[in-house]
Amino acid sequence: MTNSNSSNTSAVVAYLLGPIYLLLEKKDKNLRFYALQATFLWLVVVAANVILNLVNFWALTNIVGMVAFIVWLYLTFKAYQGEKIVLPVIGEYAQKYA
């Protein structure tokens, strides 16, 4: 998938701003997908960290956070290159609701 440089930059902004971008972008399903996938990813990370803290596995929260950050960076980089990476489950929901 090859996008213009402007679309690639918009995809990066969608990954950076997630929920805010969802409020701003109503028409472009591709950009809404990126924003939704980023939002869902961080919601899953927050939920995982809450659960890990509740069961006293607080040391794993840093690892979960680092892995999620690396995944987010990878997704953002690929979006800038014009590639659409769909994460399992999260990405499927993002596609469905974009």
MODELLER restraints for C-alpha pairs under 7 A, 6 or more apart:
rsr = mdl.restraints
at = mdl.atoms
rsr.add(forms.Gaussian(group=physical.xy_distance, feature=features.Distance(at['CA:1:A'], at['CA:82:A']), mean=5.85, stdev=0.5))
rsr.add(forms.Gaussian(group=physical.xy_distance, feature=features.Distance(at['CA:1:A'], at['CA:83:A']), mean=5.84, stdev=0.5))
rsr.add(forms.Gaussian(group=physical.xy_distance, feature=features.Distance(at['CA:2:A'], at['CA:82:A']), mean=5.26, stdev=0.5))
rsr.add(forms.Gaussian(group=physical.xy_distance, feature=features.Distance(at['CA:3:A'], at['CA:82:A']), mean=5.42, stdev=0.5))
rsr.add(forms.Gaussian(group=physical.xy_distance, feature=features.Distance(at['CA:8:A'], at['CA:79:A']), mean=6.24, stdev=0.5))
rsr.add(forms.Gaussian(group=physical.xy_distance, feature=features.Distance(at['CA:8:A'], at['CA:80:A']), mean=4.48, stdev=0.5))
rsr.add(forms.Gaussian(group=physical.xy_distance, feature=features.Distance(at['CA:8:A'], at['CA:81:A']), mean=6.69, stdev=0.5))
rsr.add(forms.Gaussian(group=physical.xy_distance, feature=features.Distance(at['CA:8:A'], at['CA:82:A']), mean=5.97, stdev=0.5))
rsr.add(forms.Gaussian(group=physical.xy_distance, feature=features.Distance(at['CA:9:A'], at['CA:80:A']), mean=6.15, stdev=0.5))
rsr.add(forms.Gaussian(group=physical.xy_distance, feature=features.Distance(at['CA:11:A'], at['CA:31:A']), mean=5.69, stdev=0.5))
rsr.add(forms.Gaussian(group=physical.xy_distance, feature=features.Distance(at['CA:11:A'], at['CA:34:A']), mean=6.39, stdev=0.5))
rsr.add(forms.Gaussian(group=physical.xy_distance, feature=features.Distance(at['CA:11:A'], at['CA:79:A']), mean=5.87, stdev=0.5))
rsr.add(forms.Gaussian(group=physical.xy_distance, feature=features.Distance(at['CA:11:A'], at['CA:80:A']), mean=6.49, stdev=0.5))
rsr.add(forms.Gaussian(group=physical.xy_distance, feature=features.Distance(at['CA:12:A'], at['CA:76:A']), mean=5.53, stdev=0.5))
rsr.add(forms.Gaussian(group=physical.xy_distance, feature=features.Distance(at['CA:12:A'], at['CA:79:A']), mean=6.42, stdev=0.5))
rsr.add(forms.Gaussian(group=physical.xy_distance, feature=features.Distance(at['CA:12:A'], at['CA:80:A']), mean=5.98, stdev=0.5))
rsr.add(forms.Gaussian(group=physical.xy_distance, feature=features.Distance(at['CA:14:A'], at['CA:21:A']), mean=5.61, stdev=0.5))
rsr.add(forms.Gaussian(group=physical.xy_distance, feature=features.Distance(at['CA:14:A'], at['CA:31:A']), mean=6.27, stdev=0.5))
rsr.add(forms.Gaussian(group=physical.xy_distance, feature=features.Distance(at['CA:14:A'], at['CA:34:A']), mean=5.84, stdev=0.5))
rsr.add(forms.Gaussian(group=physical.xy_distance, feature=features.Distance(at['CA:14:A'], at['CA:35:A']), mean=4.69, stdev=0.5))
rsr.add(forms.Gaussian(group=physical.xy_distance, feature=features.Distance(at['CA:15:A'], at['CA:34:A']), mean=5.79, stdev=0.5))
rsr.add(forms.Gaussian(group=physical.xy_distance, feature=features.Distance(at['CA:15:A'], at['CA:35:A']), mean=5.29, stdev=0.5))
rsr.add(forms.Gaussian(group=physical.xy_distance, feature=features.Distance(at['CA:15:A'], at['CA:38:A']), mean=5.45, stdev=0.5))
rsr.add(forms.Gaussian(group=physical.xy_distance, feature=features.Distance(at['CA:15:A'], at['CA:76:A']), mean=6.14, stdev=0.5))
rsr.add(forms.Gaussian(group=physical.xy_distance, feature=features.Distance(at['CA:18:A'], at['CA:35:A']), mean=4.20, stdev=0.5))
rsr.add(forms.Gaussian(group=physical.xy_distance, feature=features.Distance(at['CA:18:A'], at['CA:36:A']), mean=6.36, stdev=0.5))
rsr.add(forms.Gaussian(group=physical.xy_distance, feature=features.Distance(at['CA:18:A'], at['CA:38:A']), mean=5.65, stdev=0.5))
rsr.add(forms.Gaussian(group=physical.xy_distance, feature=features.Distance(at['CA:18:A'], at['CA:39:A']), mean=5.19, stdev=0.5))
rsr.add(forms.Gaussian(group=physical.xy_distance, feature=features.Distance(at['CA:19:A'], at['CA:35:A']), mean=6.53, stdev=0.5))
rsr.add(forms.Gaussian(group=physical.xy_distance, feature=features.Distance(at['CA:19:A'], at['CA:39:A']), mean=6.08, stdev=0.5))
rsr.add(forms.Gaussian(group=physical.xy_distance, feature=features.Distance(at['CA:21:A'], at['CA:35:A']), mean=6.31, stdev=0.5))
rsr.add(forms.Gaussian(group=physical.xy_distance, feature=features.Distance(at['CA:22:A'], at['CA:32:A']), mean=6.04, stdev=0.5))
rsr.add(forms.Gaussian(group=physical.xy_distance, feature=features.Distance(at['CA:22:A'], at['CA:35:A']), mean=6.19, stdev=0.5))
rsr.add(forms.Gaussian(group=physical.xy_distance, feature=features.Distance(at['CA:25:A'], at['CA:32:A']), mean=6.62, stdev=0.5))
rsr.add(forms.Gaussian(group=physical.xy_distance, feature=features.Distance(at['CA:29:A'], at['CA:98:A']), mean=5.33, stdev=0.5))
rsr.add(forms.Gaussian(group=physical.xy_distance, feature=features.Distance(at['CA:32:A'], at['CA:98:A']), mean=5.21, stdev=0.5))
rsr.add(forms.Gaussian(group=physical.xy_distance, feature=features.Distance(at['CA:33:A'], at['CA:94:A']), mean=5.32, stdev=0.5))
rsr.add(forms.Gaussian(group=physical.xy_distance, feature=features.Distance(at['CA:33:A'], at['CA:95:A']), mean=5.70, stdev=0.5))
rsr.add(forms.Gaussian(group=physical.xy_distance, feature=features.Distance(at['CA:33:A'], at['CA:98:A']), mean=5.05, stdev=0.5))
rsr.add(forms.Gaussian(group=physical.xy_distance, feature=features.Distance(at['CA:36:A'], at['CA:94:A']), mean=5.23, stdev=0.5))
rsr.add(forms.Gaussian(group=physical.xy_distance, feature=features.Distance(at['CA:37:A'], at['CA:90:A']), mean=6.27, stdev=0.5))
rsr.add(forms.Gaussian(group=physical.xy_distance, feature=features.Distance(at['CA:37:A'], at['CA:91:A']), mean=5.58, stdev=0.5))
rsr.add(forms.Gaussian(group=physical.xy_distance, feature=features.Distance(at['CA:37:A'], at['CA:94:A']), mean=5.28, stdev=0.5))
rsr.add(forms.Gaussian(group=physical.xy_distance, feature=features.Distance(at['CA:40:A'], at['CA:90:A']), mean=6.17, stdev=0.5))
rsr.add(forms.Gaussian(group=physical.xy_distance, feature=features.Distance(at['CA:41:A'], at['CA:90:A']), mean=6.80, stdev=0.5))
rsr.add(forms.Gaussian(group=physical.xy_distance, feature=features.Distance(at['CA:45:A'], at['CA:64:A']), mean=7.00, stdev=0.5))
rsr.add(forms.Gaussian(group=physical.xy_distance, feature=features.Distance(at['CA:45:A'], at['CA:65:A']), mean=6.88, stdev=0.5))
rsr.add(forms.Gaussian(group=physical.xy_distance, feature=features.Distance(at['CA:45:A'], at['CA:68:A']), mean=6.98, stdev=0.5))
rsr.add(forms.Gaussian(group=physical.xy_distance, feature=features.Distance(at['CA:49:A'], at['CA:61:A']), mean=5.29, stdev=0.5))
rsr.add(forms.Gaussian(group=physical.xy_distance, feature=features.Distance(at['CA:52:A'], at['CA:58:A']), mean=5.64, stdev=0.5))
rsr.add(forms.Gaussian(group=physical.xy_distance, feature=features.Distance(at['CA:52:A'], at['CA:61:A']), mean=6.61, stdev=0.5))
rsr.add(forms.Gaussian(group=physical.xy_distance, feature=features.Distance(at['CA:75:A'], at['CA:85:A']), mean=6.58, stdev=0.5))
rsr.add(forms.Gaussian(group=physical.xy_distance, feature=features.Distance(at['CA:78:A'], at['CA:84:A']), mean=6.86, stdev=0.5))
rsr.add(forms.Gaussian(group=physical.xy_distance, feature=features.Distance(at['CA:86:A'], at['CA:92:A']), mean=6.82, stdev=0.5))
